[in-house]
């Protein structure tokens, strides 16, 4: 290859707004390797960093935001969990934040094509979100959905600050250039429907609505479910998924959610996936151990878990379980056939750390 001739060609191509395929590889975040036979293999580099936002750091900043922004009528009072390894987002496809609404406040009504969920941290029967006219209360650890293009506003009719975790598919939506947003014009929408945990029934003569879904998952139901779970695998402990009971699929087209339980003393095996995750610690303490470091976490901390990063979970307590609320972009990967996982063999520690790839 004549370097001078190639450079001259690339300069002429650039003037014509053309680029050679051979020029692209250096700009791609990827890992290139060769096996013993010389065959080239390419895999992605994890997007962003494994990072923890500690509640003892977040909470005082949230309180200061209430002082600096005494009202939330012009902007949401939310602290975005900004991954230090990314230009935007908590992971490369999802963004999470901690939002607070003060007593007597209304966070104004709007809608957007972005899919979103709210996981209540501090709430009560007097804290609610209205979604397309449905009045949904937000007691601690309740999960509320605001699907894409659904009108929603938040109300705090209690005497204490309401706090929740927001999660939205903002980076994914913006990457597709699909950002649509609209304000209602009124601060709040009319409340025409009462709180429903899930639309589990319909009249037999009525055709099914393909867009129907539950909008609220009460923690009391999930708590009962995880209390009865006794099986645990060697990688995640136990996971119970929130689903749309009418479709059997994930709660949103782009976001799935689980509650993950690590039994006392759980010392998990390494695994990785092309899906990214965000976790909120409901109770307990432990670590996410990577190949080169460990990240500790405790109650109310938040974790960013990038795609294709090898990690394993450890419960630091020998007597108490750890419970995590986990959300993931797995539905996006499933939709395009991109989901891939790798798991350490259950006997790998005895066999010298041999890995097995498992495609899903």
Number of C-alpha atoms within 10 A of each C-alpha: 5 6 8 9 10 11 11 11 12 16 14 13 13 12 9 9 8 11 14 10 7 7 9 9 10 8 7 9 12 14 11 12 11 10 8 6 6 8 8 10 10 10 11 14 15 22 20 23 17 26 22 21 17 16 17 11 10 17 14 11 13 19 13 12 16 17 10 10 14 11 17 17 13 9 10 14 22 19 17 17 23 19 24 13 17 13 10 18 24 32 31 23 26 25 23 28 20 22 19 25 24 21 16 13 18 20 23 22 22 20 21 19 17 22 21 23 24 24 25 24 22 18 22 19 13 17 27 24 26 27 26 21 19 21 24 27 27 31 21 20 22 24 26 25 24 24 25 17 16 19 22 25 22 23 23 26 19 17 12 16 18 27 24 23 22 21 24 24 25 23 18 20 18 13 11 9 9 13 12 13 11 12 13 14 10 10 14 19 19 12 12 10 13 12 15 16 17 16 14 12 7 10 7 7 6 7 8 11 9 8 8 14 19 17 26 26 21 20 17 12 11 18 12 10 12 16 9 8 12 10 9 15 12 18 22 20 20 20 21 15 18 18 18 18 15 17 12 9 14 18 22 20 16 24 22 20 24 19 22 22 26 28 22 16 16 22 20 21 22 24 23 21 22 19 23 25 24 25 23 24 22 20 16 20 22 23 17 21 20 16 10 7 10 16 14 19 23 19 18 21 21 27 25 25 27 28 25 20 23 21 25 22 24 25 26 21 16 10 9 15 18 24 23 24 22 20 22 23 25 22 20 18 15 14 11 8 10 15 16 17 17 18 22 22 19 18 12 15 11 9 10 8 13 13 16 14 13 11 11 11
